[in-house]
């Protein structure tokens, strides 16, 4: 396994990280903190009417969680 980014080689594997589930409370709190109040992230009925199964995380929230991969 690579110990630092400088040692990384093509084909190296990253360590596994369990992100857990992003709760609806987290989505609501993130909407307030970020100013991203798009209903598709917090309103299940709106999300279904838009053609998706349920709400989903804001893009920047997802990227923040994924940033743990490169900072761990």
N, C-alpha and C positions, 0 to 999 in steps of 0.2 A: 504494500500500500504506500502511496505517496505521502511524505511527511509534510511537505510545503508545496505551495503553488509553483515555486521555482523548480522543484523536482518533477513536476508533472510531465507525463509522456502520453502520447496518443494511445488510447486503449486502456489507460488507468481507470480504475473504478473508484467512485466516490463512496464514502461511508454511508451506511443506511441511516436515515433520520426518520423518526416517526413524528409527523406533524400533528397527528390527531385530527379531530373534526373541528371545523370552524363553526361555532354556534351562531344561532340567530342573534343572540345578544352581542356577540363580537361584530357581526355585520352592522347592527344598529349603532353600536358605539363607534365603529370605524366611519360610518356615514356621517355622524356628528362631528368627529374629529377632522375628517378630510373635506367635508363640504360636498361629498358625492352622495346626494340624496335621491339618486335614480331609483325609482320604485321597483325596478326589476331585481334589486339587491335585497329588498326588505318586505315586499308585498307578494305573497304566494299567488293570490288571484291575478294580480297584474302580470306576474311572470308567466302563468299559464295562458293568459290571453295573448301574450307575446309569442307563444309557441314553444316555450321551454317547460320542462317538468316542474321546476321549482326555482326558488331564488338561487343566486350564485354569488360568490365573493367578488368584490370590486377588484379590478385588475391590479391596482397598486397594493392592495392587501395581499393578494396572491403572490406578487413579486416580493413583498416584504417577508413573507413566510419562506419563500424559496431562497431568499438571500442567505438564510441559515446554512444552506449547502456550501456556500463559498466562505462563510465566516466561521464555520465549525472546525 
